[in-house]
Amino acid sequence: MVPHPLRRAVTVSVLTTIFTAAAAAQAKLPAPPAPPSPEQCRQHRVDLAKAIAGAHPGRAVVVLLRGAGKPADMGPFVQDQDFLYLTGVAEPDLAMLLVPAADGSLTVDELLVPPHSRFAATWDGNFLAPGEDTAQRTGFGAATNVRALQERLTALLAEQNGARPLLLTATRPAARLGSTPGRAAQIAGEVARDPFDGRSSREAALADKLRAGFAGLQIESLEDVLHPQRAAKTDGEIELLRASAEIAAAGIAEAMKSARPGLYEYQLAAVARYVFSLRGAGPDAYAAIVGAGANGCILHYSACSKVLEKDDLIVMDYAATLHGYASDVTRTFPASGRFSKEQKKLVQDVYEIQQELIAQVKPGARLSQLGRQCSELLRARGYRSDHGPCHHVGLAVHDPSVDVLAPGMVITVEPGAYLRDRGMGCRIEDIVLVTANGHEVLSAGCPSEPAAIEALMRERGVVDVPVGARR
């Protein structure tokens, strides 16, 4: 049907208004920071080489680390966290070889990649290929063919004065996106103990093959040297974690504005995920936790299938990744937009406890002491302590940890209290950077105090605005 000229003019005017508003809104969105540069990743390798030289003075050492293999499903490829930290390369079937000198410099700094495949390029796009171009793009000293890994190991691990060099490699199950070193080890252990499975981890299988192929080879854990290094973030990592925390806070804030009785828990997660994607975030750092009512007392509740009721208190713990770097933010708010007297007391108590704990975050503070203090503060107000309040955050949502805090470390502070007999719980969690003189809360963009939460929830949310009429 040919539209009436006036109707066409009105339609064009409306569409122009919508598209102009959409373009203006997009222009206001801050651009996410760039991923770690090749120079930053090379510095991670240099720092690792210095640490190895200090830990093994006068000893010949070879470092071997393999990246993740091709996924067995059709989902996106996810690189192992340690490999991503040292290389910055998110492609499958890679390996890395390092040889530190006695002074901590790198005599071998080599990325091994598969040869170019026209078939793979047709389906998945062009990947890195051996050669000088890849070395320059990735910041490695050399980029060689991963199919020659056995040959390279034979040369590097040859006996010198009657002994082979020490080999440092991953000896613990690798954590990938959405996982943690502890979780990866737990699941690998369960598989190994399963009488109907019994498979060893990929890392254990590699160590067995290397010991069989190189008589007398001594293998030690690369993680023992690398993971303490990961605890202290570089300036570039801090900027990524700051942006990741800001995005998580913005997503939960939008979900809070959209919350109302009759919605499903998963719809609040969808609102936050919309904001995450709009702001350039990557996949979720962990499964969304949106627990209404009694579900808020389940610490890692992820079904998100309940309908929100007017008397529900909601615990929302959800964050995405940004170039692999995770965040971890939690807020507790009422489905109705107004706290009952009992709900407000619970949330105010947890908020005040969290503020006391955050005030203690500074160089020299200990996570163990913060945990003890949290338990004491909860018990003093009549609650029990169900979990620790702090963990490190980085490429893993529970990153490799050290107890004593130092500048550049990024942790969570998340006390929680759960009244299971009354069907409600509360957890408040923020991402906190340890600075030279104290701390900085990176996720402050979403309110956590009851009065501020109620004020925010009076604003219109995404689900309240008709399509085509976004603010």
N, C-alpha and C positions, 0 to 999 in steps of 0.2 A: 504494500500500500504506500502510495506517495504521501509523505507528511504534508499537512497544511503549512504554508510558509510561516505563519505566526508561531505555530507549534514548534517548527524546526528552529526558529530564532530563539524561543524560550529554552528549548532543549540545549542548544549550543551554549546559551548563556549559563545555564545551570551546570553543564559539564565543565565549562571554562572556570566557573567559580570553584567547583570541587577540585579540579586538577591544580588550580592555582593554590588553593589551600593545602593540598597534599604536598605540592612542591615546597611551599613555605615551611610546612611542618618538617619535611625531610631536611631542609636547609638548616634547621635549628638543631638537628641531631648531631652530637659531637662525633667526629670520626674516631674509630678505635685506633689505638696505637699500632704501629707496625710490629710484626713478629720479631723475635730476637734476630739480630743481624749475624752474618757469618763471622764478623769480628768479635761479637759478644760470645758466640759459641766457641770460637778459637780460644778466647781468654779462659773459658771454662776448662778447656783441655790443657792449657798452659798451667793453670792453677792446680789441676789434677797432677800434672807431671811434677810440679814442685813438691806437692804433698807426698807423692810416691818417693821421690828422691830423698826427702827428709825421713821417711819411714823406713827406707831400705838403703842406707848409705853404703856406697861401694858395691852394691849388688846389681847385676844385670837384670832388667825387668822388661817384660813385654806385656802390653795390654791388648786384649782381644775383647771386643764387644759386638755382639750381633744384634741387629734390629729385628723388629717383628716380621714374621712371614706374611704371605698373602692371606687375607681373611678367607675362611671357608664359606662364608655367606656372601650375599650381595650388598652388604652394608658398607659404610665408608671405612677406609683403612685407618687404623689407629696405631700410632707408633709407640713403642715402649718408652717409658718416661726417661730412664737414664740415657738411652740412645738419643732421644730428642734433645735432652739437656746438653749433651756433648757435641751434637752435630747440627741440630736445627733442621734436619731433613726428615720429612714425613713421607717416605716411600718404602715399599716392602723389599725384603730380601737383601738388605745391605749389611755390611760389616765395617768395623773400624779397627785399625791397628795403630798403636802408639808405642814408641820406644823412648822413654825419658833418658836424658843424659845425667851424669852425676851432678851437674849444676842446676838441674831442673828444666833445662831447655828440651825441646823435642827433636830427636834425630830422625824419627819416623813419625809422620803425621799423615795417615793414609786412610782414605775412604774407598771402600770396595763396593762397586755397583754392578748390576747385571748389564750385559751388552744390550745395545739397542735392538728392539724387536718391532718390526713393522706391524706384525699381527697385534701385539699388545698396544701399540700406539693407535691402531684403528679403533680398538674397543675402549681403551682407558686414557688415551692421551700420551703425549711424549714424556718419558721419564728421563732422569739423568743417565748418561752413558759414560764409560771410561774415557778419560782424556783430559787435556789441559783446560778445556772450557768448563767442565764440571769442577775441577780443582779451583778455578778462579771464582766460580759462582758460589761455592760452598765454603771457601776459605781454607781448604785443606792443602797440605803440601803436595799431595798427589792424589789422583783418582784412578784406580785400577780396576781390573775385571774381578768380580767376586768369585768367578769360577776358578781363579788362580789362588784362592785362599789357602788350600792345602800346600801348594808350592811355596807360598810366602811364609807360612808357619814353619815349614821344613827348614827354610833358610834362617829365620829369626830365632828359632828354638834349637838350633844346632849347638852341640856341646862346645863350651869354651873353657879351656884348661881343665877338662875332665868333668865339667858340670854344665847342665843346661841353665839358661836364664829362668828366673821365677816368672810364672805366668799369672797375671791378675785378670780374672774374668768374672762375669756375673755367676754367682753360685746360688742365688735365691730366685724364686720364680718372679719374673718381671711383671711389674704393674703397668697396666695401660689406662687409658682414659676411663674415668668412672670407678677406678679401683685404687687401692692403696698397697704399699708393700706388705703390710700385715695381712690384708684380705687375700692378696694373691698367694701368699705363703700358706694361709689357712686352707684355701680351696685345693691347692696342689697337694697338701698333706692328706686331705680327705680322699682325693683320687688315688694317691699312692697306697692308702690303707684299705681301699675298697676291695674286698675279695673277688669281686666280679670285674675289676678293672686293673688296678695296680700299676698304672703307668707312672714312670718317673717324670719329673718336670723336664722341660726343654733344656734348662740350664744343667741339670744333673746328667742328662743324656750326653750333652756336649762334653762335660768334664770326664765322663767315662770313656768316650771316644778318644779324647786327647791323651789320657793316661795310657790307653791301649796302644796308641800310635807313637808315643814318645816315651820310651822307657826312662824311668827315673824323674819324670817331669813333676815338679812341685807346683801345685795350683793353690792360690789363695783368693779370698773374696775381694773383688773390686769394690763392692758396696761398703766395706769397712773404711775405705779411704774416701770414696765418692760421696756417700750419703751425708756425712757431717758437712761437707762443702756445700751441698744443696740447701742446708738449713739457713745459711746466710745469703740473702738475695742481693744480686747486683742492682745497680740503678735501673737498668732496663727491665729486669724482672719486677722490680717494685712498681714501675709505671704500669706494667701489664696487670699486676695484682690490684693496683688501685682502680684501674678501669674495670676490671672484672668485678670487684666489689661494688663499684658504683652502679654497674648494670644490674647486678643481683638486687641491690636495694631498690632500684627504680622498678624492676619487675614486681617485687613483692608489694611495693607501695601502690602500684596500679591495681594489683589483685585486691588489696585492702579497700580501695575505692570502689571496686566492682562487687565486693561481697554483699550478699543479701540472702535471706532465707528463700529456699526454693531452688537455688543453684546447686550444682554438684561440686564436690571437692575438686574433681578433675577440671572443671571449668575455671576455677581460680588458677590452677596450674597452667591452663591454656593461656590465660591472660598474661601471666608472667612470662611464659615462653614466647608469646608474641612480642613483648618488649625486648626480651633477650635477642631474638632474631633481628628485630628492627634496629637494634643498637650494634649489630655486627658480631654478636657472640657466636661461639661454636656450639658443639653438643653439650648436653647437660653434664655437670660435674658429678652428679649422682641422681638417682631416681627421685622425682619430686615427692616431698613429704607434705601432704595437706591433710591434717588430722583434725576433724571436727568432733566436739564432744569427747566421748571416751576414746576415740581414735587418737586424740592428742596425747594420750598416755602411752601409746606404743611408739617407742623411740625411733624406729626406722619404718614406720607405717608408709606403704607406698601404693596401696590399692586405689585410693582416691575415688571411691565409688559411692560414697554416702551423700545423701541430699542434706544440705545445710538446714538446720532448724533454728528458730529465732533465739533459743536459749543456748545455742552452741558457742563454746569458746574454741577458736581455731588456732592450731599450731601449724605455721607454714615455714618449712625449712627447704629452701630451693635455691639453686644457683647454676650458672652455666660456666663454660670454660671460654677463655679468650686466647687463641693461639696456643692452646694446650694448658694454660694456667687457670687453676680452679679458684672458685670463691666458695663461701659457706656462710649463709646468712639466714637467720631465723627471727620471725616475729610472731607474737600471739595477740589475737584481736577477736572481737565479738562479731558473730554473724549478723546481728541486728544493727551494728554500728554504735551501740551503747553498752558499756559494761554493766552487769549487775553489781550489787555491792560486794558479793562474794568473789566474783571474777576480778573486779578492780583491785581488791586486796591482794589476791594471788599475784596478779601481774605487777602491781606496784612493789610487792615484796621482792619478786625476782629482779625487777628493774633496779631497785636500790642495791641488792646484792651484787648485780653485775657492775654497777658503777663503782662500788667499793673495790672490786677485783681489778677493773680497768685502771683505776688510780694507782695500783701497785705495779703495773707493767712498765718496766724500765730496764736498762742494761744492768745485769747482775741479778735480777729477779729469777726465781726458779719456778718452773711449771709445777714441780712437786709441791712447793709451798703454796702456790695459788690453789692447787687442788685441795690441800688440807684446810686452807682458809675458807674455801667455798663450802666444804662440808660443815665447818663450824658455824658459818653464817646461816646456812639452811636449817641446821638443828636448832639454833637459837630462836628461829621464828616458827618452829614447830613442824618443819618438813624433814624428809629424809633425803639423802644424797644418792641418786641413782646412777650418776655418771660423772666423769671428770669434766672440768669446765674448759680445758684448753688443749689444743693440738696445733702443730705447725701446718701451714697451708702453702702450696706452691703448685708444681706440676701434678701432685696428688692432693686430693682434698684433705687427706691425713698424710702430710709430707714427712719424710725422714726427720726424726726429732732429736733434739738435744735438750737437756734440762735447764741449763743456765742460759738466759737470754742475752743477746748482744745486738748492737745496732744492725739494722738490715733484716732482722728476722721478722716473720709475719705469722701471727698466731690467731686463733679464735679465743674469745671469752664468751662462754655459753652456759651459765647456770640454768638449772631446770628444777621445777617442783611439780609433782604429779599427785593429784588427789583422786586416785582411782575409785575410791568408794563414792565419790561425788561426780564421777564421769567428766573430769576436766583436768587439763594439764597446762603448764606454761614453760616455755623455753625462749630465751632471748639470746641471740648470738650475733656478735659483730666480729669483723676482721680488723685486727689491730697490728699496726706496724711499730716495731721497737725503733725509736730514734735515738740519737746521741744523748739527748737530755730527758727522754721520757717515752712518749708514745703518740701515735696519731690513729684515730679511728677512721678506717677507710670506707666503712659502710654506713656512715652517719646520715646518708640521704634518705633513709626511711625511718620514721619516728618509732620509738619503742616505749615511750612513757604514756600511760593511759590517756591523759588529757589530750596530748598531741595526736594520739591514734584516733580518738573520737573526732577531733577537728579535721583530720585528713579524710576520714570516712564520710564526712558530710559532702565532700566533693564528688562530682560525677565521674564514674569510671568508664572504661571502654564498653562494657556491656550495656550501659545506659544510653549510649549515643547511637542513633540510627546510622546504618551504613550510608556513606556519602555525605555525612554531616559531622565528621570528626572535628574536634576542636583544633 
